[in-house]
Amino acid sequence: MKLRFLGGVGTVTGSRHLLSEGDRRLLVDCGMYQGVKHLRRRNWAPFPVEPGTIDAVVLTHAHIDHSGYLPALVKNGFKGKIYCTKATHDLCKVLLPDAGYLQEEDAKYAFRKGFSKHDHPVPLFTQKDAFEALKHFESVHYHETIEPLKGFEVTFTPAGHILGSSCVHVHHKSSDRTVVFSGDVGRQSDVIMRPPEPIQKADVLVCESTYGDRLHEDSDPEDELGDIIRKTASRGGIVLMPAFAVGRAQMLLYLVHRLMAQQKIPKMPVYLNSPMAIRATEIFVRHHKEHKLDQAQCELIDDNTEYVRTVDESIELNAKRYPCIIVSASGMASGGRVLHHLKTLLPNTRNSIVFAGFQAPGTRGDSLVNGADSVKIHGEYWPVNAEIYNIGSLSAHGDYREILDWLGHGSLRPDKVYISHGESLASDMMRKRIRDRFGWDTEVPDLFEEVDV
């Protein structure tokens, strides 16, 4: 059996791993590249393996950097099944068509404004392509073992990152070897998600390293968020929270409403301006048995949030001049309705922009949290006068200490560990830390490298 690293190497996006034996091929994750331009361009390159030769795909979770290339894969010839947990399936029903819609809108906007070097820019894939990809999905339960192609058994265990997130265990029957893909690993004490389940056995481990070179701040995110909201409201400002539609949006809404219920912040309108995040919140409520919040706590979010569904309502929201809280996607300010809010709110010193977690290099979120004086949005530069915050302790990724502790909780003794899904420095630091703590043979692979497992 061979393992080839088709993406997610030297970066936190574009996760793609290929397991193969002879002409049998299993793809683990099929993500889009996001962030800086040279990474985004990789989405337009031919897929490293002919899509029609891939037998099946398994997903660790629904985030676009792990699932977002699937419509293009199907469009270009993939005909097999796509396996994931039930919650991941439900979320992909929201995320993939939305990604297709954004691709179409970006192509139209680029054509109107002349941003593209092409006379007639086209989307990478469309909404129709996304709906076609969803026909290939088949959902399974945690701990259920399936055989997506002959000789390869797959099991999903909870990873604690977002709803439905999993570690993917692939057992190759003829060699009796097991490869485990960590996916994105959650926190040990997340506000909403339960901690990741320890891994008990792996001959080869592929482990993420988003925070391989840093620790989360040792602070109470609820207190920090409360301070920001109180200070902003006292000067008549608006708090904008760019948030991932899945996971962070729901957590931020819960914290805000809990702060209000405890009278730690003044009562003010709370808006969720992201059709995708609204639908994800509804899924979050429906799958409440998979996270820490009970039905009543979910209803605290649902009953006290004003959902902004239409474009006209979103435009109206930009005219608000009184203290309020707006949660809007995307979490790294790389696209979506949040960009229109940023254009309105960034120039005013009364306002605050609050990011919640990792900002990939090259994104607007990364520029803002690192002190940019202005940012480019829709072809124009906008001054940054609002206060900018990044509450790192709100991240959905475990830091290196949490991941090391998690790896030590089970009976894991792998022959080999490969480090993925991290910037180059973070991956190399995680490699050293795993080697030093456990003595395991650990390596950072190169993009497109193929190894025997």
HUURGI-V208390 format. One record per pair of residues at least 6 apart in sequence whose ideal C-beta (glycine too) atoms are under 6 Angstrom apart, sorted by the first residue. I is the first residue (numbers start at 1). J is the second residue. D is the distance in Angstrom with one decimal. If there is no record, write none. Layout:
# HUURGI-V208390
[[I,J,D] [I,J,D]]
This chain:
# HUURGI-V208390
[[1,21,4.9] [1,172,4.7] [1,175,5.8] [1,453,5.2] [2,20,5.1] [2,450,5.5] [2,452,5.9] [3,19,5.7] [3,451,5.4] [3,453,4.9] [4,18,4.4] [4,450,4.2] [5,445,4.7] [5,449,5.4] [6,16,3.9] [6,18,5.5] [6,48,4.9] [7,14,3.7] [7,15,5.7] [7,16,3.6] [8,14,5.6] [8,15,3.6] [8,420,4.8] [8,421,4.7] [9,447,4.4] [10,424,4.9] [11,39,5.9] [12,210,5.4] [12,360,5.5] [12,421,5.6] [13,33,4.9] [13,34,4.4] [13,35,5.8] [13,65,4.2] [14,31,5.1] [14,33,3.9] [15,29,4.3] [15,31,4.3] [15,66,4.9] [15,421,5.8] [16,29,5.7] [16,30,5.8] [17,28,4.4] [18,27,5.5] [19,26,4.6] [24,55,5.8] [24,149,5.6] [25,53,6.0] [25,54,4.8] [25,55,5.4] [26,56,5.6] [26,152,5.3] [27,54,5.1] [27,57,4.6] [28,58,5.5] [28,168,5.6] [28,181,5.1] [29,60,5.6] [29,66,4.5] [30,57,5.6] [30,69,4.8] [30,70,4.9] [30,73,5.6] [31,65,4.3] [31,66,4.4] [31,68,5.7] [31,69,5.9] [32,43,5.6] [32,64,5.4] [32,68,3.5] [32,69,4.9] [33,39,4.4] [33,40,5.6] [33,42,4.7] [33,43,5.2] [34,65,5.8] [35,360,4.2] [35,362,4.1] [35,363,5.4] [36,362,2.8] [43,124,5.7] [51,73,4.9] [51,76,4.6] [51,77,4.3] [51,78,4.1] [52,77,3.6] [54,78,5.7] [55,80,5.1] [55,149,4.3] [56,80,4.5] [56,81,5.2] [56,148,3.8] [56,149,5.2] [57,82,4.5] [58,83,4.8] [58,154,5.5] [58,168,5.4] [59,67,5.5] [59,84,4.0] [59,88,5.7] [60,66,5.7] [60,166,5.4] [60,168,5.5] [60,183,2.8] [61,88,5.6] [61,162,5.8] [61,164,5.9] [61,165,3.8] [61,183,5.7] [62,88,4.7] [62,91,3.7] [62,92,5.0] [62,95,5.6] [64,99,5.8] [67,92,5.7] [68,99,5.3] [70,133,4.7] [71,96,5.9] [71,100,5.9] [71,125,4.0] [71,129,4.1] [71,130,4.4] [71,133,4.4] [72,124,5.6] [72,125,4.7] [74,132,5.7] [74,133,4.3] [75,125,5.5] [75,129,4.8] [81,136,5.8] [81,138,5.1] [82,136,4.7] [82,137,4.9] [83,138,5.5] [83,148,5.5] [85,156,5.5] [85,164,4.5] [85,166,5.7] [86,139,4.3] [87,163,4.6] [87,164,3.0] [87,287,4.9] [88,164,3.7] [89,137,5.3] [89,139,3.9] [90,283,4.9] [91,246,5.6] [94,276,5.5] [94,279,4.5] [94,280,5.8] [96,130,4.0] [97,127,5.0] [97,130,4.4] [98,276,4.5] [100,125,5.5] [100,126,5.0] [100,127,3.9] [100,129,5.9] [100,130,3.9] [101,127,5.1] [102,335,5.8] [103,123,3.6] [103,124,5.2] [103,125,5.9] [104,123,4.8] [104,126,5.6] [107,121,4.6] [107,122,5.7] [107,123,4.5] [110,116,4.1] [110,121,4.6] [111,121,5.4] [113,379,5.8] [140,146,5.6] [142,156,5.4] [142,158,6.0] [145,153,5.5] [145,155,4.9] [146,154,5.4] [147,153,5.4] [148,154,5.7] [151,173,5.1] [151,174,5.7] [152,170,5.9] [153,171,4.3] [154,170,5.5] [155,169,4.4] [156,166,3.9] [157,167,4.9] [157,197,4.8] [158,197,4.7] [159,165,4.3] [159,166,5.3] [159,167,5.0] [159,183,5.0] [159,185,5.7] [159,186,5.9] [159,196,4.9] [160,186,2.8] [160,193,4.9] [160,194,5.8] [160,195,5.1] [160,196,3.8] [161,184,4.2] [161,186,4.2] [161,396,5.4] [162,246,5.3] [162,247,3.8] [163,284,5.9] [163,287,5.7] [165,183,6.0] [166,183,6.0] [167,180,5.9] [167,182,5.4] [167,183,5.8] [168,181,4.5] [169,180,5.1] [170,179,4.8] [171,178,4.7] [177,203,4.7] [178,202,5.5] [178,203,5.2] [179,204,4.5] [179,453,5.6] [180,199,5.7] [180,202,3.9] [180,205,5.2] [181,206,4.7] [182,207,4.7] [182,208,5.2] [184,208,5.6] [185,196,5.3] [185,208,5.9] [185,398,4.8] [185,403,5.5] [186,193,5.1] [186,196,5.2] [187,398,5.3] [188,195,4.9] [188,402,5.1] [191,251,5.4] [192,251,5.1] [192,291,5.1] [192,292,5.6] [192,293,5.9] [193,291,5.4] [196,406,5.6] [198,409,3.9] [198,410,3.4] [199,410,4.8] [199,412,5.1] [200,410,4.7] [200,411,5.1] [202,412,6.0] [202,414,4.8] [203,415,5.3] [204,416,5.0] [204,453,4.7] [205,414,4.6] [205,417,4.7] [206,418,4.9] [206,420,5.6] [207,417,6.0] [207,419,5.9] [208,421,3.9] [209,419,5.0] [209,422,3.2] [209,426,5.1] [209,427,4.5] [209,430,3.8] [210,358,5.8] [210,397,4.5] [210,422,5.6] [211,397,5.5] [211,399,4.1] [211,400,5.7] [212,400,5.2] [212,422,5.1] [212,426,3.7] [212,427,5.8] [212,429,4.7] [212,430,3.1] [213,425,5.3] [213,426,4.3] [213,429,4.1] [215,399,4.7] [215,401,5.8] [216,392,5.3] [216,393,4.9] [216,399,4.8] [217,392,5.0] [217,393,4.9] [219,393,5.6] [221,391,5.2] [221,393,4.5] [221,394,4.8] [222,255,5.4] [224,391,5.4] [225,255,5.7] [226,259,5.0] [226,264,4.9] [226,265,5.5] [228,352,5.6] [228,354,5.9] [228,389,5.7] [229,239,5.5] [229,265,4.7] [230,265,5.6] [232,239,5.0] [232,352,4.3] [233,266,5.5] [233,323,4.2] [235,350,5.0] [236,350,5.6] [237,350,3.5] [237,351,4.5] [238,324,5.6] [238,345,5.9] [238,351,5.0] [239,325,4.8] [239,352,5.0] [240,326,5.0] [240,341,5.3] [240,345,5.3] [240,353,5.1] [241,252,5.4] [241,327,4.7] [241,354,4.8] [242,331,5.6] [242,333,4.8] [242,338,4.7] [242,355,6.0] [243,249,4.3] [243,252,5.5] [243,327,5.3] [243,331,5.1] [243,356,5.9] [244,331,3.7] [245,274,5.4] [245,276,4.3] [245,277,3.8] [245,280,5.0] [245,329,4.4] [246,280,4.7] [247,396,5.2] [248,331,5.7] [248,356,4.9] [249,277,4.3] [249,327,5.4] [250,281,5.5] [250,284,4.8] [252,327,5.5] [253,301,4.7] [253,305,5.7] [254,301,5.4] [256,270,5.8] [256,325,5.8] [257,300,5.0] [257,304,5.1] [259,265,4.6] [260,267,5.7] [268,323,5.0] [268,324,5.3] [269,324,4.4] [270,305,5.3] [270,325,4.7] [271,306,5.0] [271,308,5.4] [271,317,6.0] [271,326,4.9] [272,278,5.8] [272,305,5.1] [272,307,5.5] [272,327,5.1] [273,308,3.9] [273,314,5.5] [273,317,5.9] [273,326,5.9] [273,328,4.3] [273,337,5.3] [274,328,5.3] [274,329,4.0] [275,309,6.0] [277,329,5.4] [278,307,4.9] [285,298,4.4] [285,302,6.0] [288,295,5.9] [288,298,5.2] [308,314,5.5] [308,317,5.8] [314,337,5.3] [318,344,4.7] [326,341,5.9] [328,337,5.2] [328,338,4.0] [328,341,5.8] [329,336,4.6] [330,336,4.7] [332,359,5.4] [332,360,5.9] [332,363,4.0] [332,365,3.9] [333,364,3.9] [333,365,4.6] [334,363,5.0] [339,377,5.2] [343,377,5.5] [343,382,5.5] [345,351,4.4] [345,386,5.7] [346,382,5.3] [346,384,5.3] [346,386,5.2] [347,383,5.1] [347,385,5.3] [349,385,4.8] [351,386,4.1] [352,387,4.6] [353,386,5.4] [353,388,5.2] [354,389,4.8] [355,365,5.4] [355,369,5.8] [355,390,4.3] [356,391,5.7] [356,394,3.9] [357,394,5.6] [357,395,3.5] [358,395,5.8] [359,365,3.8] [359,366,4.1] [359,369,5.6] [364,375,5.2] [367,375,5.4] [368,388,5.0] [369,390,4.2] [372,384,5.8] [373,384,5.8] [374,381,4.5] [374,383,5.2] [374,384,5.9] [375,382,5.9] [400,430,5.9] [400,433,5.7] [404,437,5.7] [414,440,5.9] [416,441,5.2] [417,434,5.8] [417,440,5.1] [417,442,4.2] [418,443,5.9] [418,445,5.3] [419,427,4.6] [419,430,5.2] [419,431,5.0] [419,444,4.8] [427,444,4.7] [428,444,5.8] [431,442,4.7] [431,444,5.3] [434,440,5.8] [434,442,4.7] [435,442,4.7]]
